[in-house]
Amino acid sequence: MVTVIVRLIQRIANGKWDELEEIDKRFSEMEENLGYPPKKRFRCLSGGDNNIVVVEREYQSLGKMEKIMTKGFLDPEYSKLSEKLEKIVDWSKMEIWVPHPPFPA
């Protein structure tokens, strides 16, 4: 099994942080019910764009990540909430990290 860290990096539109908090509360409830691992959120304190939020989760394997994320993508309420989030996010990217080397000999 390979531990996987998923890092979601988003730039939130100016003045939309309160909306983000409301949406994030609803996401947290849904994600807990869907079996997502706990998330950690970060915001730049100094030296960068303070409208960036980074959300990290650690999954036990790529297979478990895929299974859990698929549940979210197929959930109609999760999809509706994702559409609301898209309206306040200027841009977004997702990174998937594994240990190096990922598959030791």
N, C-alpha and C positions, 0 to 999 in steps of 0.2 A: 504494500500500500504506500502511496506517495501523498504526503501532506500537501495541500494546495491552499495558497492564499489568493483570494480574489480581492483586488483593489479597484473600486469604482471611484473615478475622479470626475467631479462635475463643477462647472462654473455656474453659480446661481445668479440669476438676473438681479440687478440693483433693486433694492427695496422688497425683495421677495422672500426674505429669511423667515418671516412669520408664517407665510404660506408653507414654506418648506417644513417648518416644525409641525404644523398641523398634518400635512401629508405624511411625514415621517412617523408620527404617532400611529396613524392608521396602518402604515406599512409594517411597523413593528408588531402590531397585534396579529395581522395576517401572517406574517413570516413566522412568528412563533407557532401558530397553528399548523403551518405547512412544514415545520421541522427545520427551518433555517437555523444555522448556528448563530450564536450571539454576534453582534456587530460592534465595531469600534468606529467612532466618527472623529475626524480631525478637521480643524480649520487653521489656516495659516495665521500665526501670531505676528511674524515679522519676516521681512525679506521677500515677500511674494504677493500674489494677488489675494486679498482677503475675502474675495467672493468665491474662493475654491473650497469645496468640501471633499474630503476623502473618506470613504467608507470601506472598512476592511472586514473580511470574514475568513475564518480558517475552516476548511473542510478536511475530513479524514482521508478522502481519496477523490480522484477525478470522477469516478463512477457515482459516488455519493453526491458530489457537486452537481453533476448532470441530472440525477434523479430529482433532487430537491428543486433545482432551478426550473426544470420542466414542469413540475407541479405549479410553480408560480406563473410561468408563461401560459399555462392552460386554464388558470383560474380566471373567470370573467371579471370578478371584482378587483383582482390584482391588476388585470389589464386596464380597467377603467381608471384605477388610481395611477397607474403608470402614465396614462394619457394626460392626467392633470399635472403630474410632475414634469412632463416634457414641455409644458407651457411656461414653466419658470426656470428651466435649465437652458443656458446659452449654448453649452456644449458638454459632451460627456464622453468618457472613454473607460474601458474596462481592461484591466491587466490581470493575467493569471500567472502566478509565481509558483515554482516548485523548488525544492532544495537542489543544490548543485553539488555533485552530480545527482540528477533526479533518480536514476536507477543504478545504485552502486553495484559493482561486480560481486 
